Amino acid sequence: MTGHRLAPRSHALIAALICAFSAAPAAGQSGAAQREDTLAVVASRPVTTTDLVERVELMPFPGADRPAESESLKVRALQSIVAERLLAAEAAVRGIGSDSLTRLHIAGLESALVRDELYRREVARGVSASPPEIAVGLRMYARQLRVLLVRCGTEETARAIARALRSRVANLDSVAASGFARGVISRDSVTINFGIQDESLEAPAFALNIARRVSGALFSPVLGWAVLYLLDERSNPACEKQSLDQRALTVKSIIEGRKSQAKGVRYMAGVLDPSRAEADRGALDLLARAIYGMITADTTAHSVEGRYMLTPGEVDALETNLRGDLSRALVAMPGGPLTLGAAIQSFRIEPFSTPSLGRRMFAAVLNESVKRIVREEFLAREGYRKHYDDSPRVRHDLGTWRDNWLSHMLLGDVQSPAEPTEEELIRGMIEYVRFLSPAYEVNVREVYTDSLSKALRYRDTLIAGRDMASFARRFSLRRAWAERGGESEFFHVRSFPELGVRALLADSGALVGPVSVGGGYSLFRVLGKRLATGSGEVTIDSLRLLLHGVIRTQDRQHSVDRLIAGLAEKFGVSMDYARLKGIRLSPHTMFTRRYIGFGGMMNAAPILVPQWNWVPEYVRSRSSVP
């Protein structure tokens, strides 16, 4: 790969790189526009209706698909947003997120959001579809065509094939034969719906019908010269599933998207035409070696639909590989260089992929990727020049993502809890005994009493050598067992877990207790244990191992809950639950992606981590509910 000038002037190339603006679905789509209320205040910052609705409707959150739980869902979601804000505030106080990598990530996201704002204001604004345009579009949207697409090497071949098909001199089977063979590139059966990416084929295709099956010679910027032959048509299934209003809305969106595309091409050309940039050969080679090495280390894992891809999740690893060169200039530009670190942030929203790992092809694809990144950088800088970084939308979206990132970073610093005690493990196994194999059985001899003081005295007596069977007959309060000298006979551990689990874990013959059981206290010795054969369910050792992790996770969550409750005291929190009643939520779980103007795609919002168990901790420390 060589250093070269990057002077983007081709309008066709610009058009291919523009991503038609498609905003994330508006929050609160379940009804009309909702009143914007302040639902909570955290460290003097408001949490609004929009904050709540977009985090629940645009991304998954527990209970979002259960309408009956809507009211409690809104409370839990609000408490979770408040928790995220508190953790982010504390992270900022501790200096978490002030490192160079986090600043680089935030700057990369801000650049994309500023570019998106530029697209919204300069391109998408003012674009509309007229009623006649929508009417024409509706007629095409109702049809789905299956056509034979004959790609030709020259216009002359395309015209000849079109004439031959119309005059029936040639049929479909002979199109690629005899005199046409050398001029035909390919024949493919394709489905065409209104709104296809290659707009140059759309109108000629929908002009075909049973009486006129053959198009003229067509030129597509994507496919070159071609001829279309109508094979058949039917109603568009997507159209049939929609109401009339939904169809009109879909067609309107397609038309306005295309107009925005064309307007975007013109706008981008105006920004880029006078611009010049030059890549540094050494930095470009360094980037190429890093990406190539990551992909070729495991080509199977990086193969996606016929291409080799560096996923957005691997950008952190790419940063690690380039950690000593992230501040190195990759491209010299007016106003300051584009560094390696800043450039690779683009791969988070536009993943790098190549159809081949041949070095020449790989180099060409990477060069085009860098050109795209430079174009987007010029556009972002134009947005900064217009101060779109100060727009409320950019500040809100950036703040939401920053809070999410900082809260996760602070949670990563919460220390792991100590190993669970034996008593904690036993209590856990009693709680989750339903997962234990029902084949476990134990037989014990027990003395059961109604007070701890008696149990302690009885224990001393038994340790001193008193015969437990005769003692149980006289003093044990569990009379059915007492009549047998305190012997339970074999019972299923799951049927009496408070005693059965402890007996299963105890050594045979050892005196256990006193333990609290059913309102009284038990002293017992294990007489026998057994496990029926053929059981494929969870063993006691497996359950113990499983609960070890569960208990540690629960202990860590308790630590987090106490931390958040303390931060609520520190920074101050107020929540207005009454205002939640008027908020309507869509009863669907969604995972929404958001297009970024001029190129790229990202999650519409961060996934909200469920964090509401801190509230009882906080309430206990205060005299009133926040």
FITORGU-342349 format. One record per residue (C-alpha): residue in one letter; chain; x negated, y, z. Coordinates in steps of 0.001 Angstrom, whole numbers. Layout:
BEGIN
REC   residu   chaine        px        py        pz
REC        a        A         X         Y         Z
...
% end
This chain:
BEGIN
REC   residu   chaine        px        py        pz
REC        m        A         0         0         0
REC        t        A     -1416      3379      -936
REC        g        A      -855      6861       295
REC        h        A      1467      8737     -2006
REC        r        A      3658     11769     -2285
REC        l        A      7288     11417     -1268
REC        a        A      9255     13933     -3309
REC        p        A     12830     12611     -3443
REC        r        A     14532     14107     -6484
REC        s        A     16591     11277     -8016
REC        h        A     20296     11867     -7456
REC        a        A     21049      8208     -8285
REC        l        A     18655      7069     -5563
REC        i        A     20111      9594     -3131
REC        a        A     23621      8312     -3866
REC        a        A     22596      4748     -3148
REC        l        A     21275      5759       247
REC        i        A     24224      7794      1467
REC        c        A     26504      5933      3843
REC        a        A     30027      7282      3445
REC        f        A     31091      8717      6760
REC        s        A     33362      6454      8759
REC        a        A     33717      7650     12317
REC        a        A     34372      5283     15178
REC        p        A     38123      4900     15715
REC        a        A     39484      7765     17712
REC        a        A     39867      6932     21372
REC        g        A     43421      6476     22473
REC        q        A     44827      5116     19265
REC        s        A     47685      3484     21076
REC        g        A     49719      6641     20828
REC        a        A     49644     10373     20208
REC        a        A     46774     12576     21317
REC        q        A     46290     12282     25051
REC        r        A     45873     15115     27482
REC        e        A     42214     15742     28313
REC        d        A     41978     15579     32105
REC        t        A     39080     15490     34515
REC        l        A     39415     12101     36186
REC        a        A     36358     12275     38414
REC        v        A     33425     14498     39308
REC        v        A     29992     12966     39870
REC        a        A     27112     15165     40993
REC        s        A     29109     18176     39685
REC        r        A     29575     16526     36242
REC        p        A     33136     15699     35089
REC        v        A     34320     12314     33858
REC        t        A     37137     12989     31376
REC        t        A     39962     11072     29746
REC        t        A     37842     10752     26605
REC        d        A     34962      9249     28592
REC        l        A     37256      6569     29997
REC        v        A     39227      5715     26870
REC        e        A     36268      5444     24502
REC        r        A     34360      3125     26856
REC        v        A     37359       773     27242
REC        e        A     38938       912     23776
REC        l        A     35860       971     21567
REC        m        A     33832     -1707     23352
REC        p        A     34645     -4848     25394
REC        f        A     35601     -4441     29069
REC        p        A     37061     -7119     31378
REC        g        A     40864     -7108     31334
REC        a        A     41278     -4842     28294
REC        d        A     43301     -7556     26547
REC        r        A     45745     -8014     29468
REC        p        A     48390     -5252     29328
REC        a        A     49866     -6310     32691
REC        e        A     46596     -5270     34333
REC        s        A     46438     -1892     32615
REC        e        A     46693       233     35771
REC        s        A     44065     -1701     37715
REC        l        A     41896     -1810     34584
REC        k        A     41842      1981     34383
REC        v        A     40837      2218     38051
REC        r        A     38021      -321     37643
REC        a        A     36767      1322     34455
REC        l        A     36700      4764     36080
REC        q        A     34829      3388     39091
REC        s        A     32341      1712     36740
REC        i        A     31694      4959     34827
REC        v        A     31186      6776     38123
REC        a        A     28706      4079     39189
REC        e        A     26793      4461     35920
REC        r        A     26612      8247     36393
REC        l        A     25389      7861     39986
REC        l        A     22654      5434     38999
REC        a        A     21563      7714     36148
REC        a        A     21431     10715     38489
REC        e        A     19239      8801     40934
REC        a        A     17019      7559     38105
REC        a        A     16423     11161     37035
REC        v        A     15530     12157     40599
REC        r        A     13015      9296     40807
REC        g        A     11464     10251     37481
REC        i        A     12678      7077     35778
REC        g        A     13030      7670     32042
REC        s        A     10362     10361     31902
REC        d        A      7848      7963     30322
REC        s        A      6809      8515     26711
REC        l        A      8637      5475     25326
REC        t        A     12000      6389     26838
REC        r        A     11589      9969     25616
REC        l        A     10835      8565     22161
REC        h        A     14016      6443     22221
REC        i        A     16168      9375     23327
REC        a        A     14627     11654     20693
REC        g        A     15268      9037     17998
REC        l        A     18917      8738     18989
REC        e        A     19350     12502     19150
REC        s        A     17867     12848     15659
REC        a        A     20411     10356     14294
REC        l        A     23294     12098     16076
REC        v        A     22193     15511     14757
REC        r        A     22036     14092     11236
REC        d        A     25518     12660     11724
REC        e        A     26795     16041     12917
REC        l        A     25274     17654      9831
REC        y        A     27223     15199      7665
REC        r        A     30471     15831      9546
REC        r        A     30229     19598      9217
REC        e        A     28618     20069      5804
REC        v        A     29971     17074      3881
REC        a        A     33011     15423      5479
REC        r        A     34713     18662      6517
REC        g        A     37219     19941      3946
REC        v        A     37383     16702      1943
REC        s        A     40941     15556      1231
REC        a        A     42926     13343     -1156
REC        s        A     45824     14905     -3070
REC        p        A     49276     13231     -3302
REC        p        A     48823     12425     -7059
REC        e        A     45425     10815     -6312
REC        i        A     46962      8731     -3528
REC        a        A     49828      7648     -5825
REC        v        A     47372      6407     -8490
REC        g        A     45309      4698     -5820
REC        l        A     48352      2942     -4368
REC        r        A     49168      1394     -7731
REC        m        A     45648       -24     -7985
REC        y        A     45534     -1031     -4316
REC        a        A     48586     -3248     -4788
REC        r        A     46751     -5403     -7376
REC        q        A     43871     -7872     -7029
REC        l        A     42093     -8769    -10263
REC        r        A     39913    -11724    -11180
REC        v        A     37744    -10824    -14168
REC        l        A     34883    -12312    -16131
REC        l        A     31955     -9901    -15892
REC        v        A     29603    -10286    -18875
REC        r        A     26338     -8436    -18291
REC        c        A     24519     -7450    -21463
REC        g        A     21004     -6337    -22226
REC        t        A     22037     -3532    -24607
REC        e        A     25017     -1379    -25511
REC        e        A     25016     -2940    -28987
REC        t        A     25439     -6450    -27525
REC        a        A     28235     -5253    -25208
REC        r        A     30122     -3657    -28100
REC        a        A     29741     -6762    -30241
REC        i        A     31028     -9068    -27496
REC        a        A     33988     -6777    -26778
REC        r        A     34934     -6745    -30503
REC        a        A     34554    -10494    -30785
REC        l        A     36731    -11195    -27741
REC        r        A     39431     -8779    -28900
REC        s        A     39547    -10269    -32404
REC        r        A     39318    -13791    -30975
REC        v        A     36302    -14514    -33157
REC        a        A     34672    -15683    -29906
REC        n        A     36240    -17224    -26810
REC        l        A     35054    -17276    -23217
REC        d        A     33056    -20455    -23692
REC        s        A     31182    -19151    -26707
REC        v        A     30282    -15725    -25344
REC        a        A     26852    -16913    -24198
REC        a        A     26321    -19102    -27246
REC        s        A     24917    -18690    -30740
REC        g        A     24261    -15119    -31802
REC        f        A     25146    -13598    -28402
REC        a        A     22815    -15824    -26325
REC        r        A     19772    -13575    -26306
REC        g        A     21750    -10467    -25461
REC        v        A     23778    -11834    -22515
REC        i        A     22168    -11595    -19089
REC        s        A     24873    -13369    -17086
REC        r        A     28566    -14301    -16901
REC        d        A     30263    -14210    -13501
REC        s        A     33841    -14453    -12291
REC        v        A     34400    -11597     -9823
REC        t        A     37326    -10302     -7745
REC        i        A     38049     -6589     -7978
REC        n        A     40081     -4614     -5441
REC        f        A     40625      -885     -5236
REC        g        A     37721       628     -3337
REC        i        A     34886     -1544     -4710
REC        q        A     31391      -161     -4301
REC        d        A     30677        33     -8045
REC        e        A     33293      2632     -8912
REC        s        A     32303      2650    -12593
REC        l        A     33968      -760    -13046
REC        e        A     37152        26    -11127
REC        a        A     39196      2177    -13496
REC        p        A     38363        86    -16629
REC        a        A     39263     -3103    -14721
REC        f        A     42641     -1812    -13529
REC        a        A     43428      -606    -17060
REC        l        A     43473     -4272    -18167
REC        n        A     46664     -6323    -18374
REC        i        A     48047     -9420    -20079
REC        a        A     48437     -7538    -23364
REC        r        A     44960     -5974    -23139
REC        r        A     42562     -8380    -21479
REC        v        A     39227     -7048    -22826
REC        s        A     37514     -3791    -21869
REC        g        A     35191     -1816    -24056
REC        a        A     31438     -1671    -23499
REC        l        A     30861      -267    -20000
REC        f        A     27760      1091    -18329
REC        s        A     27290       559    -14596
REC        p        A     24437      2323    -12739
REC        v        A     24110      -883    -10708
REC        l        A     24608     -3631    -13331
REC        g        A     23786     -1979    -16654
REC        w        A     25864     -2666    -19799
REC        a        A     28835     -4983    -19325
REC        v        A     32184     -6183    -20667
REC        l        A     35189     -7174    -18528
REC        y        A     37699     -9887    -19421
REC        l        A     40870    -10225    -17303
REC        l        A     41323    -13817    -16143
REC        d        A     44313    -13309    -13856
REC        e        A     45782    -11005    -11280
REC        r        A     47889    -11234     -8130
REC        s        A     49121     -9032     -5289
REC        n        A     46389     -7753     -2983
REC        p        A     46730     -9790       275
REC        a        A     45398     -6905      2362
REC        c        A     48032     -4591       907
REC        e        A     50854     -7066      1532
REC        k        A     50031     -7212      5254
REC        q        A     50342     -3441      5687
REC        s        A     53253     -1077      6075
REC        l        A     53742      1675      3501
REC        d        A     52157      4229      5825
REC        q        A     49163      1977      6459
REC        r        A     48656      1461      2717
REC        a        A     48702      5198      2091
REC        l        A     46236      5736      4935
REC        t        A     43874      3083      3543
REC        v        A     43968      4552        40
REC        k        A     43496      8076      1406
REC        s        A     40447      6904      3363
REC        i        A     38898      5284       275
REC        i        A     39426      8360     -1891
REC        e        A     38125     10767       741
REC        g        A     35147      8504      1368
REC        r        A     34234      8619     -2294
REC        k        A     34624     12386     -2432
REC        s        A     32424     12687       611
REC        q        A     29902     10427     -1118
REC        a        A     29749     12686     -4156
REC        k        A     29634     15830     -2028
REC        g        A     26925     14244        84
REC        v        A     24790     13571     -2985
REC        r        A     24964     17228     -3946
REC        y        A     24265     18398      -406
REC        m        A     21354     16028        77
REC        a        A     19824     17102     -3229
REC        g        A     19950     20727     -2126
REC        v        A     18111     19938      1092
REC        l        A     15559     17549      -401
REC        d        A     14716     19005     -3819
REC        p        A     12230     21613     -2552
REC        s        A     10764     19232        38
REC        r        A      7372     17545      -106
REC        a        A      5892     14853      2103
REC        e        A      2830     12626      1940
REC        a        A      2320      9297      3695
REC        d        A      -946      8428      5403
REC        r        A     -2325      5272      3788
REC        g        A     -3973      3936      6939
REC        a        A      -850      4441      9104
REC        l        A      1377      2887      6429
REC        d        A      -875      -167      6207
REC        l        A      -856      -446      9993
REC        l        A      2951      -443     10029
REC        a        A      3054     -2978      7188
REC        r        A       719     -5394      8979
REC        a        A      2713     -5144     12224
REC        i        A      6096     -5852     10581
REC        y        A      4714     -8518      8256
REC        g        A      3036    -10300     11159
REC        m        A      6223    -10350     13247
REC        i        A      8347    -11759     10417
REC        t        A      5844    -14358      9204
REC        a        A      5253    -15593     12769
REC        d        A      8686    -17273     12491
REC        t        A     10236    -16924      9045
REC        t        A     13191    -19166      9910
REC        a        A     14275    -16949     12809
REC        h        A     14001    -13858     10586
REC        s        A     15887    -15279      7592
REC        v        A     19355    -13728      7271
REC        e        A     21535    -14273      4197
REC        g        A     18630    -14675      1809
REC        r        A     16531    -11830      3221
REC        y        A     13842    -11553      5891
REC        m        A     14939     -9107      8556
REC        l        A     13374     -7309     11495
REC        t        A     16344     -7030     13834
REC        p        A     17083     -3853     15841
REC        g        A     16366     -5802     19023
REC        e        A     12770     -6357     17856
REC        v        A     11907     -2675     17580
REC        d        A     10733     -2722     21213
REC        a        A      8295     -5523     20338
REC        l        A      7147     -3547     17286
REC        e        A      6483      -582     19582
REC        t        A      4425     -2840     21838
REC        n        A      2356     -4034     18877
REC        l        A      1731      -421     17846
REC        r        A      1525      1036     21347
REC        g        A     -1874      2650     20791
REC        d        A      -789      4314     17534
REC        l        A      2776      5501     18155
REC        s        A      1701      9147     18172
REC        r        A      -277      8751     14940
REC        a        A      1029     10717     11943
REC        l        A      2696      8432      9395
REC        v        A      3916     11181      7046
REC        a        A      2770     14778      6711
REC        m        A      5804     17058      6438
REC        p        A      6517     20788      6593
REC        g        A      7176     21719     10207
REC        g        A      5069     18907     11651
REC        p        A      4266     15260     10950
REC        l        A      6561     12275     11313
REC        t        A      4805      9916     13720
REC        l        A      4782      6131     13612
REC        g        A      6744      6004     16862
REC        a        A      9436      8374     15587
REC        a        A      9694      6620     12225
REC        i        A     10328      3133     13574
REC        q        A     13259      4384     15670
REC        s        A     15161      4387     12368
REC        f        A     14975       572     12319
REC        r        A     17316       523     15342
REC        i        A     20227      1716     13199
REC        e        A     19002       639      9732
REC        p        A     17157     -2680     10116
REC        f        A     14203     -3368      7855
REC        s        A     14703     -6305      5484
REC        t        A     13011     -7648      2370
REC        p        A     14105    -10266      -200
REC        s        A     10581    -11656      -417
REC        l        A      7416    -11974      1666
REC        g        A      5269    -11734     -1429
REC        r        A      2836     -8966      -579
REC        r        A      3594     -6815     -3609
REC        m        A      7362     -7004     -3091
REC        f        A      6993     -6486       663
REC        a        A      4857     -3392        91
REC        a        A      7387     -1952     -2380
REC        v        A     10318     -2523         7
REC        l        A      8458      -952      2929
REC        n        A      7502      2053       797
REC        e        A     11173      2576       -75
REC        s        A     12117      2217      3604
REC        v        A      9615      4905      4545
REC        k        A     10966      7168      1806
REC        r        A     14460      6689      3239
REC        i        A     13226      7487      6748
REC        v        A     11545     10664      5444
REC        r        A     14742     11748      3671
REC        e        A     16714     11239      6877
REC        e        A     14090     13180      8833
REC        f        A     14406     16142      6468
REC        l        A     18181     16052      6944
REC        a        A     17886     15821     10731
REC        r        A     15536     18801     10738
REC        e        A     18095     20710      8700
REC        g        A     20634     19861     11409
REC        y        A     18286     21123     14117
REC        r        A     17727     24306     12083
REC        k        A     21473     24858     12206
REC        h        A     21442     24148     15990
REC        y        A     23770     21156     15646
REC        d        A     21854     19529     18476
REC        d        A     23758     21946     20731
REC        s        A     27175     20835     19496
REC        p        A     29497     19424     22213
REC        r        A     29867     16142     20309
REC        v        A     26106     15524     20092
REC        r        A     25522     16521     23737
REC        h        A     28371     14257     24903
REC        d        A     27285     11201     22894
REC        l        A     23629     11612     23774
REC        g        A     24481     12082     27452
REC        t        A     26604      8926     27484
REC        w        A     23814      6810     26006
REC        r        A     21156      8404     28232
REC        d        A     23201      7690     31368
REC        n        A     23642      4089     30270
REC        w        A     19941      3591     29595
REC        l        A     18790      5265     32823
REC        s        A     21277      3317     34928
REC        h        A     19969        41     33492
REC        m        A     16386      1117     34152
REC        l        A     17155      1906     37791
REC        l        A     18976     -1407     38246
REC        g        A     15870     -3114     36909
REC        d        A     13982     -1702     39888
REC        v        A     16359     -3216     42457
REC        q        A     14309     -5823     44296
REC        s        A     15268     -9478     44050
REC        p        A     16876    -10750     47276
REC        a        A     15206    -13221     49604
REC        e        A     15704    -16945     49127
REC        p        A     19140    -18046     50384
REC        t        A     19172    -19698     53804
REC        e        A     20323    -23285     54332
REC        e        A     23513    -22033     55964
REC        e        A     24233    -19778     52944
REC        l        A     23793    -22726     50589
REC        i        A     26103    -24895     52701
REC        r        A     28789    -22199     52750
REC        g        A     28425    -21831     48995
REC        m        A     28874    -25554     48461
REC        i        A     31963    -25542     50670
REC        e        A     33391    -22660     48611
REC        y        A     32640    -24353     45265
REC        v        A     33275    -27954     46376
REC        r        A     35921    -28297     43628
REC        f        A     33048    -28687     41154
REC        l        A     31530    -31574     43125
REC        s        A     32137    -35144     42018
REC        p        A     35218    -36562     43812
REC        a        A     33326    -39857     44180
REC        y        A     31321    -38594     47180
REC        e        A     32558    -40051     50505
REC        v        A     31251    -39855     54075
REC        n        A     32022    -41526     57404
REC        v        A     31316    -39619     60648
REC        r        A     31795    -39955     64383
REC        e        A     33070    -36670     65809
REC        v        A     33833    -34885     69035
REC        y        A     36179    -31982     68335
REC        t        A     37002    -29247     70851
REC        d        A     38714    -25881     70975
REC        s        A     35960    -23623     72309
REC        l        A     32310    -22944     71547
REC        s        A     31323    -23088     75233
REC        k        A     32766    -26614     75600
REC        a        A     31081    -27700     72366
REC        l        A     27694    -26518     73647
REC        r        A     28183    -28388     76946
REC        y        A     29277    -31538     75098
REC        r        A     26205    -31293     72870
REC        d        A     23888    -31239     75895
REC        t        A     25714    -34270     77311
REC        l        A     25314    -36249     74086
REC        i        A     21660    -35302     73722
REC        a        A     21143    -36558     77267
REC        g        A     22230    -40022     76062
REC        r        A     25990    -40248     76696
REC        d        A     27702    -42816     74435
REC        m        A     29414    -40750     71734
REC        a        A     32238    -43243     71002
REC        s        A     33489    -43411     74581
REC        f        A     33009    -39666     75006
REC        a        A     35100    -38996     71892
REC        r        A     37924    -41265     73093
REC        r        A     38165    -39197     76265
REC        f        A     37507    -35607     75145
REC        s        A     37917    -35191     71348
REC        l        A     41023    -33285     70331
REC        r        A     41323    -34886     66876
REC        r        A     43392    -37740     68318
REC        a        A     43662    -39981     65221
REC        w        A     39887    -40194     65080
REC        a        A     39471    -40242     68878
REC        e        A     41425    -43482     69110
REC        r        A     38687    -45056     66913
REC        g        A     35899    -43687     69117
REC        g        A     35725    -40489     67029
REC        e        A     35157    -42378     63747
REC        s        A     36733    -40758     60695
REC        e        A     36328    -43718     58377
REC        f        A     35245    -42890     54816
REC        f        A     36930    -39804     53333
REC        h        A     36365    -37820     50146
REC        v        A     34051    -34875     50725
REC        r        A     36286    -32654     48565
REC        s        A     39314    -33434     50769
REC        f        A     37674    -32000     53920
REC        p        A     34767    -29822     52689
REC        e        A     34126    -27938     55967
REC        l        A     33003    -31188     57547
REC        g        A     32329    -33349     54471
REC        v        A     29721    -31103     52844
REC        r        A     27721    -30759     56068
REC        a        A     27890    -34513     56623
REC        l        A     26754    -35203     53069
REC        l        A     23694    -33008     53552
REC        a        A     22849    -34211     57088
REC        d        A     20513    -37086     57954
REC        s        A     22290    -40264     59020
REC        g        A     22390    -40586     62802
REC        a        A     21427    -36959     63481
REC        l        A     23689    -34920     65791
REC        v        A     25098    -31938     63888
REC        g        A     26873    -28947     65366
REC        p        A     28647    -27311     66878
REC        v        A     30123    -26009     63582
REC        s        A     33301    -24002     63201
REC        v        A     35988    -26164     61595
REC        g        A     39719    -25425     61328
REC        g        A     39906    -23092     64318
REC        g        A     37849    -25354     66591
REC        y        A     34301    -26674     66883
REC        s        A     32925    -29995     65745
REC        l        A     29984    -32144     66855
REC        f        A     29329    -35165     64648
REC        r        A     26920    -37886     63597
REC        v        A     26865    -39360     60081
REC        l        A     27684    -43065     60071
REC        g        A     27583    -43575     56315
REC        k        A     27594    -42002     52833
REC        r        A     28531    -43449     49485
REC        l        A     29022    -42446     45834
REC        a        A     31311    -44366     43498
REC        t        A     29541    -45447     40302
REC        g        A     30501    -44230     36862
REC        s        A     31144    -40622     37868
REC        g        A     29886    -38085     35352
REC        e        A     30668    -35020     37436
REC        v        A     28360    -32661     39311
REC        t        A     26073    -34245     41895
REC        i        A     25325    -32657     45253
REC        d        A     21755    -31847     44146
REC        s        A     22975    -30204     40927
REC        l        A     25551    -28160     42828
REC        r        A     22911    -27090     45330
REC        l        A     20598    -25944     42539
REC        l        A     23415    -24106     40761
REC        l        A     24494    -22323     43929
REC        h        A     20945    -21264     44660
REC        g        A     21131    -18999     41594
REC        v        A     24721    -17944     42276
REC        i        A     23931    -16864     45828
REC        r        A     20855    -14903     44729
REC        t        A     22945    -13154     42071
REC        q        A     25654    -12324     44627
REC        d        A     23072    -11041     47110
REC        r        A     21555     -8829     44440
REC        q        A     24989     -7489     43516
REC        h        A     25630     -6681     47182
REC        s        A     22343     -4747     47217
REC        v        A     23441     -2840     44109
REC        d        A     26860     -2099     45644
REC        r        A     25223      -705     48780
REC        l        A     22851      1371     46640
REC        i        A     25693      2902     44610
REC        a        A     27749      3593     47739
REC        g        A     24763      5403     49218
REC        l        A     24326      7427     46019
REC        a        A     27995      8443     46180
REC        e        A     27266      9894     49628
REC        k        A     24091     11545     48350
REC        f        A     25391     13189     45171
REC        g        A     29085     13561     45992
REC        v        A     31984     11858     44213
REC        s        A     35664     12592     43784
REC        m        A     38138     10483     41791
REC        d        A     41699     11471     40900
REC        y        A     43496      8146     40511
REC        a        A     46880      9841     39997
REC        r        A     45755     11207     36626
REC        l        A     45099      7698     35351
REC        k        A     48824      6933     35217
REC        g        A     49390      9015     32092
REC        i        A     46575      7410     30100
REC        r        A     47600      4847     27477
REC        l        A     45170      2131     26438
REC        s        A     45248      -181     23439
REC        p        A     45887     -3788     24587
REC        h        A     43059     -5194     22463
REC        t        A     39426     -6050     23068
REC        m        A     37279     -4460     20370
REC        f        A     33617     -4226     19460
REC        t        A     33350     -1101     17332
REC        r        A     30487       -26     15109
REC        r        A     29965      3565     14053
REC        y        A     28537      4777     10755
REC        i        A     25930      7549     10952
REC        g        A     26209     10249      8288
REC        f        A     23619      9882      5466
REC        g        A     22756      6329      6577
REC        g        A     22748      3919      9502
REC        m        A     25100      2180     11887
REC        m        A     25196      1787     15671
REC        n        A     27569       741     18443
REC        a        A     30365      3280     18876
REC        a        A     29564      3524     22615
REC        p        A     27456      1689     25194
REC        i        A     29053     -1386     26749
REC        l        A     30292      -418     30213
REC        v        A     28910     -2657     32963
REC        p        A     31640     -3669     35473
REC        q        A     30618     -1970     38727
REC        w        A     33527     -1385     41090
REC        n        A     32716     -3355     44235
REC        w        A     30690      -410     45544
REC        v        A     33925      1418     46357
REC        p        A     34840      -620     49517
REC        e        A     31297       -18     50793
REC        y        A     31734      3693     50180
REC        v        A     35197      3792     51767
REC        r        A     33904      2131     54921
REC        s        A     31381      4922     55306
REC        r        A     34027      7633     55071
REC        s        A     37323      8423     56665
REC        s        A     39269      8746     53391
REC        v        A     39358      7179     49937
REC        p        A     37510      9224     47335
% end
